[in-house]
């Protein structure tokens, strides 16, 4: 004997409540931030709303209709709050309350006999708009946040947004009848079952995004210098290998080897805290002056490597001069720092596909040595090029 619609709603309610408890358990571990809290509360509220819907006919209409739909909508809206929290965005509590209370007034007013088509249309429209907003956030996570699993979020929420828009139109035009659980089966009611199945199927979608982001963060930590945020040697080796491969963005590159002048004296005189501040200031300044695809790595101590894909020697020299001047300006804007150190920079360039990185680094190191020998605070190119002061 096939299950009726009320039984399927009851199963959906139980499933939603179980998912909510699991999501709250994930929040309790303290590993994921606040977004599992909102997602878990969302599932619980949706489940509670569906329970009241299932009890329609045994509870007063104000509870089984008005309160049930309000709880379900409040829970559904928390899905958007959860996704925004995952993306690092804050949702104003006042905005959330307005978004819940405003539709609630209509949901309560339309509990009179014959109000079902309008209630069903309003609820479907609200859910469609919420899914469209979640789809937009998923697209931003996929493109700006570079989380490939965010496309799964888009793929799960975009169809339901379209489905709910269609359902709103059909409900408003009376294609679902005058009550949710009619004595005789209404085929169009089963679109609600399909929508509910999709809602439950995507209950753990953000867990996939969290797993990918955690993996990316661990990889970034393994390849980053904890003090400056620049790449460490491991990260530099990986970036150079990618640049040298046929799939790399460019095979030509300029390499800058940069040394902070008299850094040991600065450490000895003013302490390691002051030295650390100088290193962080340089790394921040370099990132602000370079392109997105350029590479900044701490090569050891006070020495940094900058790789400039697609640039030749003369272009690399111009970038080096710009960095040297920008560093001096950054120091001048920080009066609390000790006497301003300077930069000595050696520049080399070559074809990364045919020239070993070690050779390129050796050429830049020779140019850096000449920069120091000539008085520091200057840019020098490799020996066969004319020096630049």
Buried (B, 14 or more C-beta within 10 A) or exposed (E): EEEEBBEBBBBBBBBBBBBBEBBBEBBEEEEBEEBBBBBBBBBBBBBBBBBBBBBBEEBEBEBBBBBBBBBBBBBBBBBBBBBBBBBEEEBEEEEBEEBBEEBBEBBBEBBEEEBBBBBBBBBBBBBBBBBBBBBBBBBBBBEEBEBEBBBBBBEBBBBBBBBBBBBBBBBBEEBBBEBBBEEEEBEEBEBBBEBBBBBBEBBBBBBBBBEBBEEBEEEEEEBBBEEBBBBBBEBBBBBBEBBBEEEBEBBBBBBBBBBBBBBEEBBEEBEEEBBEBBBBBBBBBBBEBBEEEBBBBBBEEBBBBBBBBBBEBBBBBBBBBEBBEBBBEBBEEEEEBBEBBBBBBBBBBBEBBEBEBEEBBBBBBBBBBBBBEEEBBBBBBBEEBEBBE
